[in-house]
Amino acid sequence: MTDTTAPRPPRLLLGGFAGFGDFPVNPSWELAHALGGSTIEMFNVEAVEIPVAWATAWPTLQAAIAATDPTWVLLLGVAGTRTTVCGETRARNVTTPVRDTANALPPANDLIDPQGPPYRIATIPAQLLVERLQERGLPAEVSSDAGSFLCNWTLYHALAYAESRPGLRGVGFIHLPPLAAPGTAGLTFDRMLAGLRFAVDSLVAGQAPLFTEVEAAIAAERHPHAG
């Protein structure tokens, strides 16, 4: 007889974005999709495709978080001007009036949340992700600017939402440069997939004290007037 009271296996939710503009096939979603449905260490990996639309990007991700109840959320996005893989340290409370794939604009006040803090700190440390990617030979560095389009928008919302979900231990973001075609010089899809798998494996295997490292910084960000 099946034990229906047994806890569900812990999950990692990988988010990637749908195609847009110069990226009709978005490598961020292709990578998330490639790992979705797999099991790494004891964690099940789920994937969600996030629309490039101001009105539906965050609701889509929020619904996926609520449905999968993940332990970690790791978001992936592509940035046409990047030349390295970037682990983002924070999301800023700012938008840019750029039209999305639905030809819509963000709120007119250029803020994600008028009542929110100027920025929110990523709770999966960017430095850890970068170190793991570098170990696999990928050009990677830490970034403190996730932009002001939908990558930054969804990261800010996800970090805010995580405060109401005690089981969600970490939210992070990786920006990708445009990927090179197979057989050419540069960062190919296969290289990026291998590096991402290794970074995720390190994350879920608990090979670094993720949350004890940043606990004080996160607490200070969430409760700046405490003490």
C-alpha angles and dihedrals in degrees: 000000000000116000103231091183094064113111117254116251113268115264140212115208114208116196125197131172130248121244121288141162111331090005108061085159104044113209091205091065093039090056094045090047092050091057097037114109094023129115119230115188102320095329128101113220118219125186132208128190111220118208118233091237129112094220099049108025097086097036089054093051093042091053090050091051091049092047098046099033091211129197090215135019118204117184125200127200138169123233118193095210098050120103097185137042107265130205107208119224098194150357121238125221093239140098136195121226094245120143117242129216089281089054089246130136131221122253112307095239092068091233129114093209119008089202096044131098120267090257142358124221118236110244095209100070112243091212092061093052092046093050092051092049091048090052087062092051098258121143100246138159142168118265130194095191119072090177125242103270129086096303091063091038095057094041092053092049093045093051090050092048092049089066089070094047112069092186093059100088101176144013123191143163136218121194117206128206117227106289124238124241117260112276094023133102117270138047109331128194092253093052091048092047092051091048093047092049090053092048091049091046090054090047098051095038089062094233092153132041092249101169102033088054094058103024095106093046092049092048091050091050094049096041106027094165098048114124 
